[in-house]
Amino acid sequence: MLLSAAFLRAAEPANPGYDGLPVDPSKPVAVRFLSPKPEEILADNEVDAFFQVDNYQINPGGNCLHVILDNQPPVVFDSFVAPAIFQHLAEGGHTLRVLAARPEGLAWENPEAYAMVHFFVRRRDFQNFVDPTLPYLTVNLPLAEPVTPGADGKVWFDFRAHNVTLAKDGYHVRYRVNETEALQDESKPVYWQNLKPGRYQLTAELLDAALHPVPGLFNSASRSFEVQTAVKAIPVAPVPAVPAPAPAVVPASPVGMPTPAAPDVPHD
């Protein structure tokens, strides 16, 4: 029994909640909404979002959730002390999406690590509604807040293309950063390297095989983000201690005797 307990302790993540790892590597990271309920009509223009997270420990500054209201940029949720609160909502329909994310912000790719719920404020309508079975795009990174490149100088563009397969002869994601544009035909994050400090404008959209925009409310997303200067720690080598010089010792003259004069030194 003691051996089993020791084994379990050894199998635990080294830094749970900050390591970007599932609690049990054999099971998927999963997240779902507890509130609001699908198609729920709220009496107030505020929603408190509660989540169920399985096989993943979140902590402030570490593993987290990214929560998206309608087609806005994600907000980081990293503590269960309080729900994710969205206020001053317009009347009508709204959609919340949530992704389980690693400490650097990259989302888990497995389908269980993503959830979406549609709800209403005071009245039903078709605002902010997407059919979850049709193609749509979720843009995760970069967040609409100051971005500090990693130690390798990378800034990530992370996204999910739902219900489609990206391929050279299929669907694409087109992204534009300021005046630079590119196409992505693989379902994996893209990184930009050596972006100079400053503000950037990102636009991303889902395209079909003919490179035409795919109709849909969430198939285009825009946001601005600011790249900050990466502050790198400079290692400082310790300065070796220099031993203090030993004090000069002047032999004492015998009591009552004069100090002998220094001998003459001949000069050339």
N, C-alpha and C positions, 0 to 999 in steps of 0.2 A: 504493500500500500504506500509506503514512503517512497519507493522507487517510482510509482506512478505519479505521485504528486511532484516529485522532482522533475520528471519528464515533462509534465504539463507546464511547469514554470519555465523550463528551458525552451518549450515550443512557443511561448508567448512572444509577440513582437518586442523588439528591443526598446522601442519608444512609442508605445501605443497612442494613437491620436495625433501623432506628428510624422508618421513614417509613410503615409500614403499606401498602406497595405491593409488587406482585409484581415479580420480577426482570425478567420479560418481560411487558409489559402485554397482549400478544396471547394469552397462555396462562393457564389457570386456576391458582390456588394449590391445591395438593393435599397430602394427608397420608394416611399409612396406617401400620398396625402392622407392625413386623418381628417383634416378640416381645411378649407370648406369641402362639403360633399359635392359630388357631380350634380350639376343643374340646381344647386341650392340657391334660393332667393334670400339675400340678406336684407334686413330691415334698415341697416345703417350703411353709410358710405365708407366703411372701414372693414378690412378683412384681416383676421388673425389666422395665419397659416400654421398648422401643426403637421409634423411629419413623423413617419415611422421609418427608421433607418436600421437595416439588418446587416450584420457582419462587417460593420464599419464604425469605428469610434471617432467622433469629431471633437475637436478642441479648438479654443481660440488661437489663431495663428497657425493652425495645422490642418488636418483633414477637415473638410467643410462641405457645405452644400451651396450651390449657386441657384438662386431663385429669380425667375423672370416673370414679371407682370406684363401681360399682353406682348408687345414687341419691344419692350424697353431693355436696356442693358441689365445684366444680372446684378443682384446684390448678394453679398457674402453672408451666409448664415453659419455660424460656427459654435453656437452654444444653445442648449435646451433650457436655459434659465428662463427665457421668455419666447413667445412665438415670433415668427417673422410678420411684422405688422405693415400693412399698406393702407395709407389714409387718403382722404379726399378723392375717392373714386367717383367717376361720373356714373350717372344712372345707366343701367343696361348691362350688357354682357361683358365679361372679362375672362381671361385665361391666365392661369398660373402654370409655369413649367419649373421643374426642379431637376438638377443634375448633381450627382455625387462627384466631388472634385478632390484632387490631391492637393497637398499644401502649396504647390506652385500654380494651382488653378486649372490644370488640365483635367478634363472630365473622364470618368470611367466610360469605356466604350460599350460594355455589355448592356443589353436592353433593360435589365432589371434596375440599373443605376439611373434611370430616367423615368419621370412621371409627369402627367399633365392633367389638369382639371379645369372644367369650364363652369362658371357660376354667374350669378346676376346680382345687381344691386337694385333693389326695389321693384324692378320690372324686367320682363323678358324681352329680348330683341336678339338680333343677329350680329351685334357688334363684337369684334375681337374673337370671332369664332372660326376655327378651322376644323375640317373633317380629319380626325386623327388617322384615317386610313388612306388619305391622299398624300402626295408629295408635299413636304414642307421643310423649312430650314430653321435650325436653332443655332445662333451664334453665341458661343460661350466667351472666348477670349479674343482680344483683350477687354478687360473691364473698362468702363468709362470713368476711370480714376487714374491718378498718377501711377505709371508703370516703371518699375526699376528693372532693367535688364539683368539677367542672371550673370553668374561669374563668367559664362561663355559668351556674353553679349547678346543673347537671344531674347526676342520678344515673340510670343506665340500667338498665332491665329488658330483658334480651336473652334470646331463647329460639328454639328450633326446634320446629315441629310437623311430625312426620314422617308421610308417607303420607296426609296429609289436606290439604284446601284450606280455609283460614280465609275466611269470608264472612259477610255479615249474615244470610243464610238457610242458613248451613252450620255448620261447626265453629267453636268459639270457644276462647280461652284466658281463663280467669277468674283474676284475681290479686287478692290481698288484702294490703295493707300495714297492719299493726296493725288498725284498725277500718275502714279505707277499702277499698272493693271496687270493681272495674271489670271490664268485658269488653273483650277485644281481638279484632277480626274481620279483622285484616290481619296478614300474615306480615312484620312489621317491628318493630324495637325500639320500646319506649315509654320516655319519660324522665319522671322526677319532678323537679320544680324547687322550690327553696327549702325542702328538708327541713331541719328544725332539727337541730342536733347531738344525738345520742342513739342508742339501740339500737332497731331495728325488726325486726319479724317478718314474713317474706314467705311466703305460700302461693300456689302456682300449680297449676292443674289444667286438663286438656283436657276440653272439653264437646262433646257432639254437637249437632245442629241443634235438638233439643228442650231444650237446655241441661241435659242429664243428664250426669253424669260418665261418661267413656269408661272401661270396664274396662281394667286394665293396670297392671303393677307400677310403671312409670315415668310414669304419667299424672298423678301428683300429686307435687309436690316442695315441701319447706319448708326454710327456713334463716333464721337471724338475721344481721343485719349492723349495723354501727355507722357512723353518719355522723359524720365529723369536721369541725371548722371549717376551711373553706378559708382558707389563709394566702395573702394576696395581697401581692405585692411592691409596695412604695410607692416610686415613682421619686423620687430625691433630686436636686434641681437643684444643680449645683456652686456653691459660694459664690465670687463673684468676689474675686480677691485685691485687697486694699487696699494701695496702695503706702505704705511707711513714710515718715513725714514727714522731710524733710531736716533734719539737725541745724543748730541756730542757730549762726551764725558771729559771734563777737564780735571786732571788730577789735582787734588787739593794740596796746597803748600803746607809744609809743617808749620805748626803754630809758632809764631814769633820769628819766622824766617822770611825774608823777602822773596818774592817770586823771581826765579831766574830769568834774565833777559834772553830774548831769542837770539840765536847765533847769527852772525853776519853771513849773508849769502853772496858769494862773489858774482859779479855781472860782467859779461863780455864787453 
